[in-house]
Amino acid sequence: MNLKLLFKRGALIAAGNWPIVAVQFIAETTFQALLAVPIVGAAVLAASLVGRDLADLLGGSLREMFGRIADTLTSEPVALAAFITACALVVLGGSVLTFLVKGGTVEVLATAGRSVRAIETEPVTLHLVGSASRFTLERFMSGCRRLSRRYVSLGLLLMVAYAVSGLAYLAFVVYGYRAAGDRVPVLGWTFVAGVAAILLVIWITIVNLIYLLLQIAIAVQNTGVLGAVPIVARFVRAEFRPLARVFVVELALVVGATWASALAWSGVGLIAFVPLVGVAVLPLQLAALVLRGLVFQYIGLSALGAYLTLFAGHASHLEAPKASTLTSSPIGHPA
C-alpha cells in the first residue's frame, strides 16, 4: 500500500471513530488541568514568600512556569521540596490516566483496522466514514481493562527513559561547561549545547515512536512488554521504509499545524490587547485551544491507524508461510 492510501485509511478510521479523539483530548486536558493546580498554588506561595510578581510567575507554558517557580523557591528548600513532590505525584497520577485511556483507544482502532474493508480506495463520503466506526463504550472499556497493567508498566518505563535522558542532558551541559572552562569560547559552547538539545529532541521523538509501536504489538499480539520488544524489532527491520515515511509525514503535519496555530494565536493575542474587545476574544481563545487540541489528537490517531495497518500487513505476511506449511503437511506428519 502506498503512503497516500496508508494515511487515507488511517485518517478515515480515526474520523469514523471520532469519540476516541474527544476522549484522548479530554484525558490530556485533564492531565494539564491537574498539573496546573500545584503550579498555581506554588506561584501564590512564591509571590507571598519571596515577593515576586504573580503575573510574571504564571506567564507562558506549564514547563516555563515550573522553571520560574522552582528558581524562585530555591531560597525556601522546604517549599521547593513540597512543590516538586506535589508536581511529581500529579504527573504520576495523570500519566497513569492517559496510559489507561490509550488502551481503549488502541483496542478500538485495532478492531476497526481488522474489520473495515478497503475504504482507502473509495471516494470519501459521510457513509464511508461512518462505515469505519467500531467505537462502543463496552469495547473501549474492555480495551482499558485488558491492557491496563501492561500499558501502565510500559508507560512507567517511558517515564524512566524521559528522566534518564533529561538528567543525561543536564549533566552534559553542566559538567561539560565546567570542564570546558576558558578553553572553549562561550559562543562555541552555546553552539554545542544547542546541538545537544536538538539531539535530545530527536532522541525523545524516537523513543516516543518505539513506545507507540510497543503499544501496538502488545495490543494486537496480546503479549507482554518484554515479548513485544522482539516483535517490534522484526517489524521495524521488515517495514523500515514505510515506517519512516509515515513518521516523516506525521512530523510534517504536526510542525505545520503548530506553525499555523501559532500564527492564529498571535493574531488573536493582538486583538486581546484592545480594551473591551479583549474580553469578547476570550471565548474565541478557548475555542481555538479546543480546536488545536482536537486537531493534534486527530493527526496522532491517523498516524496510529497507519501504523496499525502496516503492522497488520506485516503480521499477515509472517502467518501466511506458516499456514501454507501446515496445510501442505500430511495428516499425522506435521512439518
Beta strands, then each sheet from edge to edge (+ up, - down):
end
